[in-house]
Amino acid sequence: WGNAPDGYLPDRKVVGRDYALTPSMQPLAKHKDKFSVIQGLHHRHSVEGHWASTFWLTGASRYGKPGSSFSNTISADQIAAKQWGVDTRFASLQLDCANAYVNGHGVGLSLAWDDQGKPMAGLENPVMVFHKLFSAEGATLEERQAAIAQGRSVLDALKDDAADVRRDLSAADADKLEEYFQSIRDIETRLAREEQWLTVPKPTVPGLKEPEKGLVGIAEITMMYDLAVAALRTDSTRVITYRQPVQNLLNSMGLSVEQHSMTHPSPGPLLEAAHARDKQQLELLAGLIDRLLAAKEPDGSSLFDHTTLVFGGNTRTVHMVDNCPTLVAGAGAGLRLGEHISLPDKTPLCNLWLTMLQGSGVKVDAIGDSTGTFDELQA
């Protein structure tokens, strides 16, 4: 989204609350006071124009690890999950799409990367998400307890075997072994979490049924949004990312164009298709905001009042990696809403992540190439 040069982003000369929505942004008109558009953001290390999601939440340098042709670091969502996830069944929820590269994404298994910079797998369709969140366990309590015990036994054996070879390793190999041990520790944490929730039934959501199989594009994204809101309402998790199926969306709109072609729009069918895609994505986003506003808390506030939502990507027209299209909504992080904010070119996108995390109460001093928080964005 945001690839059509005159379709999504407002005129940078008109800032504040009185800016004009572009034609593609019209579906968000009723919510204009509930979101802000930010321009001028970028990742200084990100130069891969075809990897629109790989470094979006990390701001890492692909070559940041000596001797490696690829590396990444922890993503902003996982920094939040480390603090918020201790009280929920799932520390975080990664929503994804099948055939990620075809659907416009680069390296990775979702938008999320763990504290070792390793990709975290995502759930690729609404049926998978529904069963993870709300389906009753198929195995008995005793069977699940036995599976966790067996998992711990296997991990203990792996740790013993690895410890035996530690003393004979070079420094580089010792670093690799430490990554291996960290992976084991991560699995141990996951097993402990599963054990903690063994006797707690999964929640039910009135009116929410198992999604139809094979949903594509508009119906697929709509259902993913429904499930995301249900996950937040039931406090199953407090951290969600979603890497969307752009090509599937185009197919469901009846547009016989390839999503990559629209990153090189020219006057005519490609540009018209890019505008139509942006408008459809923002119509779906408006529906998500509607759902968050309609979900009421006991004190009369809405789920929207306690949520921070970012809609964006790491590239724009013709794979440019500057001025990353960025929209923020929700009152959860105390951000200024209802404005068009134009920052100096090449302002670190990671400053936004830092501002959001700190505004949401997450204890973090820096992320990626951040240089500080945004006074311009704080309410």
Backbone hydrogen bonds, N-H to C=O, Kabsch-Sander energy under -0.5 kcal/mol:
donor,donor_aa,acceptor,acceptor_aa,energy
7,G,4,A,-1.8
8,Y,4,A,-1.0
14,V,11,D,-1.6
15,V,13,K,-0.7
16,G,340,H,-2.5
18,D,15,V,-0.5
24,S,7,G,-1.1
25,M,22,T,-1.2
26,Q,23,P,-1.2
28,L,25,M,-2.3
29,A,26,Q,-2.2
31,H,28,L,-1.7
32,K,29,A,-1.6
34,K,31,H,-2.7
35,F,32,K,-0.8
36,S,328,V,-2.6
37,V,339,E,-2.0
38,I,326,T,-2.4
39,Q,341,I,-2.7
42,H,347,T,-2.0
43,H,321,V,-0.6
44,R,42,H,-0.6
46,S,43,H,-0.9
47,V,45,H,-0.7
49,G,47,V,-1.1
51,W,48,E,-1.7
52,A,50,H,-0.7
55,F,51,W,-0.6
58,T,55,F,-1.0
59,G,55,F,-2.7
62,R,60,A,-0.5
64,G,61,S,-1.9
68,S,65,K,-2.0
71,S,62,R,-0.5
75,S,113,W,-2.1
76,A,57,L,-2.2
78,Q,75,S,-0.7
79,I,75,S,-1.4
80,A,76,A,-1.8
81,A,77,D,-2.3
82,K,78,Q,-1.7
83,Q,79,I,-0.8
83,Q,80,A,-0.8
84,W,80,A,-3.0
85,G,81,A,-2.3
87,D,84,W,-1.1
88,T,85,G,-0.9
90,F,236,S,-2.5
93,L,239,V,-2.3
95,L,93,L,-0.7
95,L,241,T,-3.0
96,D,123,L,-2.9
98,A,124,E,-0.6
103,N,99,N,-1.9
104,G,101,Y,-1.8
105,H,100,A,-2.3
114,D,118,K,-2.7
117,G,114,D,-2.4
120,M,112,A,-2.1
122,G,109,L,-1.0
123,L,94,Q,-2.7
124,E,122,G,-0.5
129,V,125,N,-1.7
130,F,126,P,-2.7
131,H,127,V,-2.2
132,K,128,M,-2.0
133,L,129,V,-2.2
134,F,130,F,-3.1
135,S,130,F,-0.7
135,S,131,H,-0.9
144,R,140,T,-2.2
145,Q,141,L,-2.5
146,A,142,E,-2.2
147,A,143,E,-2.0
148,I,144,R,-2.0
149,A,145,Q,-2.2
150,Q,146,A,-2.5
151,G,147,A,-2.2
152,R,148,I,-2.2
153,S,149,A,-2.1
154,V,150,Q,-2.3
155,L,151,G,-2.2
156,D,152,R,-2.4
157,A,153,S,-1.9
158,L,154,V,-2.2
159,K,155,L,-2.5
160,D,156,D,-2.1
161,D,157,A,-2.3
162,A,158,L,-2.4
163,A,159,K,-2.4
164,D,160,D,-1.3
165,V,161,D,-0.7
165,V,162,A,-0.9
166,R,162,A,-0.7
166,R,163,A,-0.6
168,D,165,V,-1.1
169,L,166,R,-1.6
174,A,170,S,-2.6
175,D,171,A,-1.8
176,K,172,A,-1.8
177,L,173,D,-2.5
178,E,174,A,-2.1
179,E,175,D,-1.9
180,Y,176,K,-1.9
181,F,177,L,-2.6
182,Q,178,E,-2.4
183,S,179,E,-2.1
184,I,180,Y,-1.9
185,R,181,F,-2.5
186,D,182,Q,-2.4
187,I,183,S,-2.1
188,E,184,I,-2.4
189,T,185,R,-2.2
190,R,186,D,-2.1
191,L,187,I,-2.6
192,A,188,E,-2.3
193,R,189,T,-2.2
194,E,190,R,-2.5
195,E,191,L,-2.3
196,Q,192,A,-2.0
197,W,193,R,-1.5
198,L,195,E,-1.0
200,V,197,W,-1.3
208,L,205,V,-2.2
209,K,207,G,-0.7
215,L,212,E,-0.7
219,A,216,V,-1.1
221,I,217,G,-3.0
222,T,218,I,-2.5
223,M,219,A,-2.1
224,M,220,E,-2.2
225,Y,221,I,-2.5
226,D,222,T,-2.1
227,L,223,M,-2.5
228,A,224,M,-2.3
229,V,225,Y,-2.4
230,A,226,D,-2.2
231,A,227,L,-2.4
232,L,228,A,-1.9
233,R,229,V,-2.8
234,T,230,A,-2.0
235,D,232,L,-1.2
236,S,231,A,-2.2
237,T,231,A,-0.9
241,T,93,L,-2.1
243,R,95,L,-1.9
244,Q,242,Y,-0.7
246,V,103,N,-1.2
246,V,244,Q,-1.4
249,L,245,P,-2.2
250,L,246,V,-2.3
251,N,247,Q,-2.5
252,S,248,N,-2.3
253,M,249,L,-1.2
254,G,251,N,-1.4
255,L,250,L,-2.3
256,S,254,G,-0.7
257,V,255,L,-1.4
261,S,258,E,-1.0
262,M,258,E,-0.9
262,M,259,Q,-0.6
263,T,260,H,-1.7
264,H,261,S,-1.5
271,L,266,S,-1.3
272,E,268,G,-2.3
273,A,269,P,-2.5
274,A,270,L,-2.3
275,H,271,L,-2.4
276,A,272,E,-2.2
277,R,273,A,-2.6
278,D,274,A,-2.5
279,K,275,H,-2.6
280,Q,276,A,-2.3
281,Q,277,R,-2.6
282,L,278,D,-2.2
283,E,279,K,-1.7
284,L,280,Q,-2.1
285,L,281,Q,-2.1
286,A,282,L,-2.2
287,G,283,E,-1.7
288,L,284,L,-1.7
289,I,285,L,-2.3
290,D,286,A,-2.3
291,R,287,G,-2.0
292,L,288,L,-2.3
293,L,289,I,-2.3
294,A,290,D,-2.0
295,A,291,R,-1.3
296,K,294,A,-1.0
297,E,301,S,-3.4
300,G,297,E,-2.2
303,L,292,L,-0.9
303,L,295,A,-2.6
304,F,292,L,-1.6
305,D,302,S,-0.7
306,H,303,L,-1.3
307,T,304,F,-1.3
309,L,329,A,-3.1
311,F,327,L,-2.9
313,G,325,P,-1.2
314,N,52,A,-2.0
316,R,320,M,-2.5
317,T,2,G,-0.6
318,V,263,T,-2.7
319,H,316,R,-1.2
320,M,317,T,-1.8
324,C,41,L,-2.6
326,T,38,I,-0.7
327,L,311,F,-2.0
328,V,36,S,-2.6
329,A,309,L,-2.7
330,G,34,K,-1.1
331,A,304,F,-1.8
332,G,307,T,-2.2
334,G,331,A,-1.1
336,R,377,L,-2.9
338,G,35,F,-1.7
340,H,16,G,-2.2
341,I,37,V,-3.2
341,I,339,E,-0.6
342,S,340,H,-0.5
343,L,39,Q,-2.8
343,L,341,I,-0.6
347,T,40,G,-2.3
347,T,344,P,-1.0
349,L,42,H,-2.4
351,N,348,P,-1.4
352,L,348,P,-0.5
352,L,349,L,-1.2
353,W,349,L,-1.3
354,L,350,C,-2.4
355,T,351,N,-2.3
356,M,352,L,-2.8
357,L,353,W,-2.7
358,Q,354,L,-2.5
359,G,355,T,-2.3
360,S,356,M,-1.3
361,G,358,Q,-1.5
362,V,357,L,-2.7
364,V,362,V,-1.1
370,S,367,I,-2.1
375,D,373,T,-0.7
377,L,374,F,-0.5
378,Q,374,F,-0.6
378,Q,375,D,-0.7
379,A,334,G,-2.5
